[in-house]
Amino acid sequence: MAIVEDPRYKQGLKLLNENQFDEAADFFSELLQFCSEKYGDDSIEIAPVWLEYGRALLLKEQENPTDDLLGAMSAEAKKQAQALGAELNGGASSSAAEDENVDEDDGAGDDNAENEENEPNDMEIAWEALEVARRTFEREGDSKWDISLSEVYHCLGEVCRFDGNYNGSIDEYKKCVNLRESVCEDSDRLLAEAHYSLAVAYTYNAGEENPTENRMKAVQHHKKAMEVLQNANKKSPSEEIEDLIDEVKETIVELEKAIKHGSLDLTSRVNDKGASTTSIGFGGAASSFSSSSSSSSSITAKPATIIPCVGAKRARDVVASNESKKSVKNEDEKCDTAVSESSEK
């Protein structure tokens, strides 16, 4: 039985569509362990699981970014807030006590920090898992996997954008757009998603370089996304799609004003890590989009060149390490419970 028909795979997708990203990541991690032993790390049978595992970790981080992914600005803001709290709770005496504790724990703190630096974060693991999926789908070269490969490109674009690598995200989104244009109908919301994400990436890149050129490209792809949504609404009218169209129209107006006047503020539409706004249905789990694409076209995909693939072994080792840690944690919790019950007696 193909893995996409496996009830466990479908259960993982159900968790994703219910926005239970943490649980979905754990679920796909365990499924990867099983599939690796049965099929091998980089077999086509296991590629869909690598994709969904990477996507689950990506969505998990987009929903609740960890401190190491929030960047220097957020870390500094957190430090200032802590300093203000210390001042309000005792001022200099509190600070002196903290300094004393810091001196005593300096050695242990350095060791812990070094260990944490060596531990890959969820977004790094997501990238590695997605790269394994990308390499496998591209190597297979079968058009039946084109939609899955386009989803890999989209997720890699999301990882780049989340990390502030807007040029990298643009490259990945372009691959996604090109592939979906060749296999999707002109009313398929997956195609609208690709154009929309590319437009948002250009909007963010306008803050880094060539603002007018990037904004003009953003407008171009917003208009293409709106055109696809309008086709979808003609085919199957819905209030949700009409809301999407209105929101994209408003964004186009703001971008065109920015091109004319040289300023732009879209902070209300996108979050501080560059993720698509979710209030209008773009971003989040794949359930925001309904695919009606056909796989009649044959595509020969080109390898991604942004970051070298670290290989299935690295990603598999990370998965195995995480599973081992969970097992140890569960055993520790059982021991703590037993000790507690014994004390009560």
C-alpha positions as a Markdown table, in Angstrom:
| # | Residue | x | y | z |
|---|---|---|---|---|
| 1 | Met | 0.0 | 0.0 | 0.0 |
| 2 | Ala | 1.3 | 3.5 | -0.9 |
| 3 | Ile | 2.2 | 5.6 | 2.0 |
| 4 | Val | -0.3 | 8.3 | 1.0 |
| 5 | Glu | -3.0 | 5.7 | 1.4 |
| 6 | Asp | -1.7 | 4.6 | 4.8 |
| 7 | Pro | -4.2 | 5.5 | 7.6 |
| 8 | Arg | -1.3 | 6.8 | 9.7 |
| 9 | Tyr | -0.3 | 9.3 | 7.0 |
| 10 | Lys | -3.9 | 10.5 | 6.7 |
| 11 | Gln | -4.1 | 10.9 | 10.5 |
| 12 | Gly | -1.0 | 13.1 | 10.3 |
| 13 | Leu | -2.7 | 15.3 | 7.6 |
| 14 | Lys | -5.8 | 15.5 | 9.8 |
| 15 | Leu | -3.7 | 16.8 | 12.7 |
| 16 | Leu | -2.2 | 19.4 | 10.3 |
| 17 | Asn | -5.5 | 20.5 | 9.0 |
| 18 | Glu | -6.8 | 20.9 | 12.6 |
| 19 | Asn | -3.7 | 23.2 | 13.3 |
| 20 | Gln | -2.3 | 20.7 | 15.8 |
| 21 | Phe | 1.2 | 21.3 | 14.4 |
| 22 | Asp | 3.2 | 20.1 | 17.4 |
| 23 | Glu | 1.3 | 16.8 | 17.5 |
| 24 | Ala | 1.5 | 16.4 | 13.7 |
| 25 | Ala | 5.3 | 16.9 | 13.8 |
| 26 | Asp | 5.6 | 14.2 | 16.5 |
| 27 | Phe | 3.3 | 11.9 | 14.5 |
| 28 | Phe | 5.2 | 12.3 | 11.2 |
| 29 | Ser | 8.5 | 11.9 | 13.1 |
| 30 | Glu | 7.4 | 8.5 | 14.3 |
| 31 | Leu | 6.1 | 7.5 | 10.9 |
| 32 | Leu | 9.5 | 8.5 | 9.4 |
| 33 | Gln | 11.2 | 6.1 | 11.8 |
| 34 | Phe | 9.0 | 3.3 | 10.5 |
| 35 | Cys | 9.2 | 4.2 | 6.8 |
| 36 | Ser | 13.0 | 4.6 | 6.9 |
| 37 | Glu | 13.4 | 1.0 | 8.1 |
| 38 | Lys | 10.9 | -0.3 | 5.5 |
| 39 | Tyr | 11.7 | 1.7 | 2.4 |
| 40 | Gly | 15.1 | 3.5 | 3.0 |
| 41 | Asp | 15.8 | 7.1 | 3.7 |
| 42 | Asp | 15.5 | 8.6 | 0.2 |
| 43 | Ser | 13.0 | 6.3 | -1.5 |
| 44 | Ile | 10.1 | 7.9 | -3.4 |
| 45 | Glu | 7.7 | 6.0 | -1.0 |
| 46 | Ile | 8.9 | 8.0 | 2.0 |
| 47 | Ala | 9.2 | 11.4 | 0.2 |
| 48 | Pro | 5.6 | 12.5 | 1.1 |
| 49 | Val | 6.4 | 11.9 | 4.8 |
| 50 | Trp | 9.5 | 14.0 | 4.6 |
| 51 | Leu | 7.4 | 16.8 | 3.1 |
| 52 | Glu | 4.7 | 16.7 | 5.7 |
| 53 | Tyr | 7.2 | 16.4 | 8.6 |
| 54 | Gly | 9.0 | 19.5 | 7.3 |
| 55 | Arg | 5.7 | 21.3 | 6.8 |
| 56 | Ala | 4.5 | 20.5 | 10.3 |
| 57 | Leu | 7.7 | 21.9 | 11.8 |
| 58 | Leu | 7.5 | 25.0 | 9.6 |
| 59 | Leu | 3.8 | 25.7 | 10.6 |
| 60 | Lys | 4.7 | 25.0 | 14.3 |
| 61 | Glu | 7.4 | 27.6 | 14.2 |
| 62 | Gln | 5.3 | 30.2 | 12.3 |
| 63 | Glu | 2.6 | 29.9 | 15.0 |
| 64 | Asn | 5.0 | 30.1 | 18.0 |
| 65 | Pro | 8.5 | 31.1 | 17.1 |
| 66 | Thr | 11.2 | 29.9 | 19.5 |
| 67 | Asp | 13.6 | 32.5 | 21.0 |
| 68 | Asp | 16.5 | 31.6 | 18.7 |
| 69 | Leu | 14.4 | 32.3 | 15.7 |
| 70 | Leu | 13.1 | 35.6 | 16.8 |
| 71 | Gly | 16.2 | 37.5 | 15.9 |
| 72 | Ala | 18.5 | 40.0 | 17.6 |
| 73 | Met | 15.8 | 42.7 | 17.8 |
| 74 | Ser | 13.3 | 40.5 | 19.7 |
| 75 | Ala | 16.1 | 39.3 | 22.0 |
| 76 | Glu | 17.1 | 42.8 | 22.8 |
| 77 | Ala | 13.4 | 43.8 | 23.4 |
| 78 | Lys | 13.1 | 40.8 | 25.8 |
| 79 | Lys | 16.3 | 41.8 | 27.6 |
| 80 | Gln | 15.0 | 45.4 | 28.1 |
| 81 | Ala | 11.7 | 44.1 | 29.4 |
| 82 | Gln | 13.4 | 41.9 | 31.9 |
| 83 | Ala | 15.6 | 44.8 | 33.0 |
| 84 | Leu | 12.5 | 47.0 | 33.5 |
| 85 | Gly | 10.8 | 44.3 | 35.5 |
| 86 | Ala | 13.9 | 43.9 | 37.7 |
| 87 | Glu | 13.9 | 47.7 | 38.3 |
| 88 | Leu | 10.2 | 47.7 | 39.2 |
| 89 | Asn | 10.7 | 44.8 | 41.6 |
| 90 | Gly | 13.6 | 46.1 | 43.6 |
| 91 | Gly | 16.0 | 48.1 | 41.6 |
| 92 | Ala | 19.7 | 48.0 | 42.2 |
| 93 | Ser | 19.6 | 45.5 | 45.0 |
| 94 | Ser | 17.8 | 43.0 | 42.8 |
| 95 | Ser | 20.3 | 43.6 | 40.0 |
| 96 | Ala | 23.2 | 43.1 | 42.3 |
| 97 | Ala | 21.8 | 39.8 | 43.5 |
| 98 | Glu | 21.3 | 38.8 | 39.9 |
| 99 | Asp | 24.9 | 39.7 | 39.0 |
| 100 | Glu | 26.1 | 37.6 | 41.9 |
| 101 | Asn | 24.1 | 34.6 | 40.7 |
| 102 | Val | 25.4 | 35.1 | 37.2 |
| 103 | Asp | 29.0 | 35.0 | 38.3 |
| 104 | Glu | 28.4 | 31.8 | 40.3 |
| 105 | Asp | 26.7 | 30.1 | 37.4 |
| 106 | Asp | 28.9 | 31.4 | 34.6 |
| 107 | Gly | 30.6 | 28.1 | 33.9 |
| 108 | Ala | 27.4 | 26.0 | 33.8 |
| 109 | Gly | 25.7 | 28.7 | 31.8 |
| 110 | Asp | 28.4 | 28.7 | 29.1 |
| 111 | Asp | 28.2 | 24.9 | 28.9 |
| 112 | Asn | 24.5 | 24.9 | 28.5 |
| 113 | Ala | 24.6 | 27.7 | 25.9 |
| 114 | Glu | 27.2 | 25.7 | 23.9 |
| 115 | Asn | 25.0 | 22.6 | 24.0 |
| 116 | Glu | 22.0 | 24.6 | 22.9 |
| 117 | Glu | 23.9 | 26.1 | 20.0 |
| 118 | Asn | 24.8 | 22.6 | 18.7 |
| 119 | Glu | 21.1 | 21.5 | 18.9 |
| 120 | Pro | 19.3 | 22.2 | 15.6 |
| 121 | Asn | 16.1 | 24.2 | 15.9 |
| 122 | Asp | 12.8 | 23.1 | 14.4 |
| 123 | Met | 13.3 | 25.4 | 11.3 |
| 124 | Glu | 16.7 | 23.9 | 10.5 |
| 125 | Ile | 15.2 | 20.4 | 10.8 |
| 126 | Ala | 12.3 | 21.5 | 8.6 |
| 127 | Trp | 14.7 | 22.7 | 5.9 |
| 128 | Glu | 16.7 | 19.5 | 6.0 |
| 129 | Ala | 13.5 | 17.3 | 5.8 |
| 130 | Leu | 12.2 | 19.4 | 2.9 |
| 131 | Glu | 15.5 | 19.2 | 1.1 |
| 132 | Val | 15.4 | 15.4 | 1.3 |
| 133 | Ala | 11.8 | 15.5 | -0.2 |
| 134 | Arg | 12.9 | 18.0 | -2.9 |
| 135 | Arg | 15.9 | 15.9 | -4.0 |
| 136 | Thr | 13.8 | 12.7 | -4.1 |
| 137 | Phe | 10.9 | 14.2 | -6.1 |
| 138 | Glu | 13.3 | 15.8 | -8.5 |
| 139 | Arg | 15.3 | 12.6 | -9.0 |
| 140 | Glu | 12.1 | 10.6 | -9.7 |
| 141 | Gly | 11.0 | 13.0 | -12.4 |
| 142 | Asp | 7.4 | 11.7 | -12.5 |
| 143 | Ser | 4.7 | 14.3 | -13.3 |
| 144 | Lys | 2.4 | 12.6 | -10.8 |
| 145 | Trp | 4.6 | 14.2 | -8.0 |
| 146 | Asp | 4.5 | 17.7 | -9.5 |
| 147 | Ile | 2.0 | 19.1 | -7.0 |
| 148 | Ser | 4.0 | 17.6 | -4.1 |
| 149 | Leu | 7.2 | 19.1 | -5.5 |
| 150 | Ser | 5.6 | 22.5 | -5.9 |
| 151 | Glu | 4.5 | 22.2 | -2.2 |
| 152 | Val | 8.2 | 21.5 | -1.3 |
| 153 | Tyr | 9.3 | 24.6 | -3.2 |
| 154 | His | 6.6 | 26.7 | -1.4 |
| 155 | Cys | 7.6 | 25.4 | 2.0 |
| 156 | Leu | 11.3 | 26.1 | 1.3 |
| 157 | Gly | 10.3 | 29.6 | 0.3 |
| 158 | Glu | 8.4 | 30.0 | 3.6 |
| 159 | Val | 11.5 | 28.8 | 5.6 |
| 160 | Cys | 13.7 | 31.4 | 3.7 |
| 161 | Arg | 11.1 | 34.2 | 4.2 |
| 162 | Phe | 10.6 | 33.3 | 7.9 |
| 163 | Asp | 14.4 | 33.6 | 8.3 |
| 164 | Gly | 14.6 | 36.9 | 6.5 |
| 165 | Asn | 16.2 | 35.5 | 3.4 |
| 166 | Tyr | 13.9 | 37.2 | 1.0 |
| 167 | Asn | 16.0 | 36.6 | -2.2 |
| 168 | Gly | 16.1 | 33.0 | -1.3 |
| 169 | Ser | 12.3 | 32.9 | -0.8 |
| 170 | Ile | 11.7 | 34.6 | -4.1 |
| 171 | Asp | 13.8 | 31.9 | -5.9 |
| 172 | Glu | 11.8 | 29.1 | -4.3 |
| 173 | Tyr | 8.4 | 30.7 | -4.8 |
| 174 | Lys | 9.3 | 31.2 | -8.5 |
| 175 | Lys | 9.9 | 27.5 | -8.9 |
| 176 | Cys | 6.6 | 26.9 | -7.2 |
| 177 | Val | 4.8 | 29.3 | -9.5 |
| 178 | Asn | 6.4 | 27.9 | -12.6 |
| 179 | Leu | 5.5 | 24.3 | -11.7 |
| 180 | Arg | 1.9 | 25.1 | -10.7 |
| 181 | Glu | 1.3 | 27.2 | -13.8 |
| 182 | Ser | 2.1 | 24.1 | -15.8 |
| 183 | Val | -0.1 | 21.7 | -13.9 |
| 184 | Cys | -2.9 | 23.7 | -12.3 |
| 185 | Glu | -6.1 | 25.1 | -13.8 |
| 186 | Asp | -6.4 | 28.9 | -14.0 |
| 187 | Ser | -9.0 | 28.7 | -11.2 |
| 188 | Asp | -6.9 | 26.6 | -8.8 |
| 189 | Arg | -6.3 | 28.3 | -5.4 |
| 190 | Leu | -3.0 | 26.5 | -5.1 |
| 191 | Leu | -1.9 | 28.7 | -8.1 |
| 192 | Ala | -3.3 | 31.8 | -6.3 |
| 193 | Glu | -1.3 | 30.9 | -3.2 |
| 194 | Ala | 1.9 | 30.6 | -5.1 |
| 195 | His | 1.5 | 34.1 | -6.8 |
| 196 | Tyr | 0.4 | 35.6 | -3.5 |
| 197 | Ser | 3.4 | 34.3 | -1.6 |
| 198 | Leu | 5.8 | 35.5 | -4.2 |
| 199 | Ala | 4.1 | 38.9 | -4.1 |
| 200 | Val | 4.6 | 39.1 | -0.3 |
| 201 | Ala | 8.3 | 38.1 | -0.7 |
| 202 | Tyr | 8.8 | 40.9 | -3.2 |
| 203 | Thr | 7.1 | 43.3 | -0.8 |
| 204 | Tyr | 9.5 | 42.4 | 2.0 |
| 205 | Asn | 12.5 | 42.5 | -0.3 |
| 206 | Ala | 11.5 | 46.1 | -1.2 |
| 207 | Gly | 12.7 | 47.0 | 2.3 |
| 208 | Glu | 16.1 | 45.6 | 1.5 |
| 209 | Glu | 16.9 | 46.6 | -2.1 |
| 210 | Asn | 15.4 | 48.1 | -5.2 |
| 211 | Pro | 12.1 | 49.1 | -3.6 |
| 212 | Thr | 10.3 | 50.4 | -6.7 |
| 213 | Glu | 11.2 | 47.3 | -8.8 |
| 214 | Asn | 10.3 | 44.9 | -6.0 |
| 215 | Arg | 7.0 | 46.6 | -5.4 |
| 216 | Met | 6.1 | 46.6 | -9.0 |
| 217 | Lys | 6.7 | 42.8 | -9.1 |
| 218 | Ala | 4.7 | 42.4 | -6.0 |
| 219 | Val | 1.7 | 44.2 | -7.7 |
| 220 | Gln | 2.1 | 42.0 | -10.7 |
| 221 | His | 1.8 | 38.8 | -8.8 |
| 222 | His | -0.9 | 40.1 | -6.5 |
| 223 | Lys | -2.9 | 40.8 | -9.7 |
| 224 | Lys | -2.2 | 37.3 | -11.0 |
| 225 | Ala | -3.4 | 35.8 | -7.6 |
| 226 | Met | -6.5 | 38.0 | -7.8 |
| 227 | Glu | -7.2 | 36.8 | -11.4 |
| 228 | Val | -7.0 | 33.2 | -10.3 |
| 229 | Leu | -9.3 | 33.8 | -7.4 |
| 230 | Gln | -11.8 | 35.6 | -9.7 |
| 231 | Asn | -11.8 | 32.5 | -12.0 |
| 232 | Ala | -12.3 | 30.3 | -8.9 |
| 233 | Asn | -15.2 | 32.5 | -7.8 |
| 234 | Lys | -16.9 | 32.3 | -11.2 |
| 235 | Lys | -16.5 | 28.5 | -11.1 |
| 236 | Ser | -17.8 | 28.1 | -7.6 |
| 237 | Pro | -18.9 | 31.4 | -5.9 |
| 238 | Ser | -18.2 | 31.8 | -2.2 |
| 239 | Glu | -18.1 | 34.6 | 0.3 |
| 240 | Glu | -14.7 | 33.4 | 1.4 |
| 241 | Ile | -13.2 | 33.9 | -2.0 |
| 242 | Glu | -14.8 | 37.3 | -2.4 |
| 243 | Asp | -13.2 | 38.4 | 0.9 |
| 244 | Leu | -9.8 | 37.1 | -0.4 |
| 245 | Ile | -10.3 | 39.2 | -3.6 |
| 246 | Asp | -11.2 | 42.3 | -1.7 |
| 247 | Glu | -8.1 | 41.9 | 0.6 |
| 248 | Val | -5.8 | 41.5 | -2.3 |
| 249 | Lys | -7.3 | 44.5 | -4.0 |
| 250 | Glu | -6.6 | 46.6 | -0.9 |
| 251 | Thr | -3.0 | 45.4 | -0.8 |
| 252 | Ile | -2.5 | 46.3 | -4.5 |
| 253 | Val | -3.8 | 49.8 | -3.9 |
| 254 | Glu | -1.4 | 50.3 | -1.0 |
| 255 | Leu | 1.5 | 49.0 | -3.0 |
| 256 | Glu | 0.7 | 51.3 | -5.9 |
| 257 | Lys | 0.6 | 54.2 | -3.5 |
| 258 | Ala | 4.0 | 53.2 | -2.2 |
| 259 | Ile | 5.4 | 53.1 | -5.7 |
| 260 | Lys | 4.1 | 56.6 | -6.3 |
| 261 | His | 5.1 | 58.1 | -3.0 |
| 262 | Gly | 8.0 | 55.9 | -2.0 |
| 263 | Ser | 6.7 | 54.6 | 1.3 |
| 264 | Leu | 4.8 | 51.6 | 2.5 |
| 265 | Asp | 3.4 | 50.2 | 5.7 |
| 266 | Leu | 1.9 | 46.7 | 5.5 |
| 267 | Thr | 2.6 | 45.7 | 9.1 |
| 268 | Ser | -1.1 | 45.1 | 9.7 |
| 269 | Arg | -1.1 | 42.5 | 6.9 |
| 270 | Val | 2.0 | 40.5 | 7.6 |
| 271 | Asn | 3.7 | 39.4 | 10.8 |
| 272 | Asp | 7.2 | 40.3 | 12.0 |
| 273 | Lys | 8.7 | 37.1 | 10.5 |
| 274 | Gly | 7.4 | 37.6 | 7.0 |
| 275 | Ala | 4.6 | 35.0 | 7.1 |
| 276 | Ser | 1.6 | 35.5 | 4.9 |
| 277 | Thr | -1.3 | 37.1 | 6.6 |
| 278 | Thr | -3.6 | 34.3 | 7.7 |
| 279 | Ser | -6.7 | 36.5 | 8.3 |
| 280 | Ile | -7.6 | 36.2 | 4.6 |
| 281 | Gly | -6.9 | 32.6 | 4.1 |
| 282 | Phe | -3.3 | 32.7 | 2.8 |
| 283 | Gly | -0.7 | 30.9 | 4.8 |
| 284 | Gly | -1.2 | 28.3 | 7.5 |
| 285 | Ala | -2.2 | 24.7 | 6.7 |
| 286 | Ala | -2.8 | 23.5 | 3.2 |
| 287 | Ser | -6.5 | 23.2 | 4.1 |
| 288 | Ser | -6.8 | 26.9 | 3.2 |
| 289 | Phe | -6.6 | 25.9 | -0.5 |
| 290 | Ser | -8.5 | 23.3 | -2.6 |
| 291 | Ser | -6.5 | 21.7 | -5.4 |
| 292 | Ser | -8.2 | 20.8 | -8.6 |
| 293 | Ser | -5.1 | 20.5 | -10.7 |
| 294 | Ser | -4.3 | 17.9 | -13.3 |
| 295 | Ser | -1.0 | 16.3 | -13.7 |
| 296 | Ser | -1.1 | 16.0 | -17.5 |
| 297 | Ser | 2.0 | 18.0 | -18.1 |
| 298 | Ser | 5.5 | 16.4 | -17.7 |
| 299 | Ile | 8.0 | 18.5 | -15.9 |
| 300 | Thr | 11.8 | 18.0 | -15.6 |
| 301 | Ala | 12.6 | 19.8 | -12.4 |
| 302 | Lys | 16.0 | 21.5 | -11.8 |
| 303 | Pro | 17.8 | 21.1 | -8.6 |
| 304 | Ala | 17.6 | 23.9 | -6.0 |
| 305 | Thr | 20.8 | 25.9 | -5.6 |
| 306 | Ile | 20.2 | 28.1 | -2.5 |
| 307 | Ile | 21.5 | 25.9 | 0.2 |
| 308 | Pro | 23.2 | 22.5 | -0.3 |
| 309 | Cys | 21.2 | 19.4 | 0.7 |
| 310 | Val | 22.6 | 18.0 | 3.9 |
| 311 | Gly | 21.2 | 14.6 | 3.0 |
| 312 | Ala | 18.7 | 12.1 | 4.4 |
| 313 | Lys | 21.1 | 10.7 | 7.0 |
| 314 | Arg | 21.5 | 14.0 | 8.8 |
| 315 | Ala | 17.7 | 14.5 | 8.9 |
| 316 | Arg | 17.1 | 10.9 | 9.9 |
| 317 | Asp | 19.7 | 11.2 | 12.7 |
| 318 | Val | 17.9 | 14.3 | 14.0 |
| 319 | Val | 14.5 | 12.4 | 13.9 |
| 320 | Ala | 16.1 | 9.5 | 15.8 |
| 321 | Ser | 17.7 | 11.8 | 18.3 |
| 322 | Asn | 14.3 | 13.5 | 19.0 |
| 323 | Glu | 12.6 | 10.2 | 19.4 |
| 324 | Ser | 15.3 | 9.0 | 21.9 |
| 325 | Lys | 14.9 | 12.2 | 23.9 |
| 326 | Lys | 11.1 | 11.8 | 24.1 |
| 327 | Ser | 11.6 | 8.2 | 25.3 |
| 328 | Val | 14.1 | 9.3 | 28.0 |
| 329 | Lys | 11.7 | 12.1 | 29.0 |
| 330 | Asn | 8.8 | 9.7 | 29.3 |
| 331 | Glu | 10.9 | 7.4 | 31.5 |
| 332 | Asp | 11.9 | 10.3 | 33.7 |
| 333 | Glu | 8.3 | 11.3 | 34.1 |
| 334 | Lys | 7.3 | 7.8 | 35.1 |
| 335 | Cys | 10.1 | 7.7 | 37.7 |
| 336 | Asp | 9.0 | 11.0 | 39.1 |
| 337 | Thr | 5.4 | 9.8 | 39.4 |
| 338 | Ala | 6.5 | 6.6 | 41.1 |
| 339 | Val | 8.7 | 8.5 | 43.6 |
| 340 | Ser | 5.8 | 10.9 | 44.3 |
| 341 | Glu | 3.3 | 8.1 | 44.9 |
| 342 | Ser | 5.8 | 6.3 | 47.2 |
| 343 | Ser | 6.3 | 9.5 | 49.3 |
| 344 | Glu | 2.6 | 9.9 | 49.7 |
| 345 | Lys | 2.3 | 6.4 | 51.1 |
